[in-house]
């Protein structure tokens, strides 16, 4: 019997899933800290990237709470099964926090309000809330390029950090340096810095109430 996928998601409590994903992401970050303290930067970097995937999943689920069409049915399935989809969304989320993206949204706010599908980036309105209402700042043009380059290699480093592999030579998790780990640690701190306040600020905060329930 075929499953009505839209019906399957119709009664989904997205906020509970968002909170669980956020907490799970924090656990990955904690295990990364433990591994890095022991000098196991391979395992540490893998847990960082897994934590980042859980963080963006939490962000997507928050957005779905406000708009069940934020992503389509196939994409809803991909957030639980496809690592690359989550990495693409981290890139989109970071891009939405750049000055150019925010200027575009503010200059076209009437059009995007009437025709949200025409937004250049689905996170633009969320990014305005984070940057302007919560005053979390922006991501500069030079910084965004470095973040995207790191994300392009993230899935490879996640696998390299966990497994011994062979590609004309042996590749070992111990080969990953502290310098590389530090770069991904900075990336995940940047990501968490924009997402964590949504989960940390109390529901009595009117800004969060308006964002989640307006």
Buried (B, 14 or more C-beta within 10 A) or exposed (E): EEEEEEEEBEEBEBBEBBBBBBEBBBEBBEBBEEBBEEEBBBBBBBBBBBBBBBBBBBBBBBBBBBEBEBBEEEBBBBBEEEBEBBBBBBBBBBBBBBEEBBEBBEEBEEEBEEEBEEBBBBBBBBBBBBBEEBEBEBBEEEBBEBBEEBBEBBBEBBBBBBEEEEEEEEBEBEEBEEEBBEBBBBBBEBBBEBBBBBBEBEEEEEEBEEBBEE
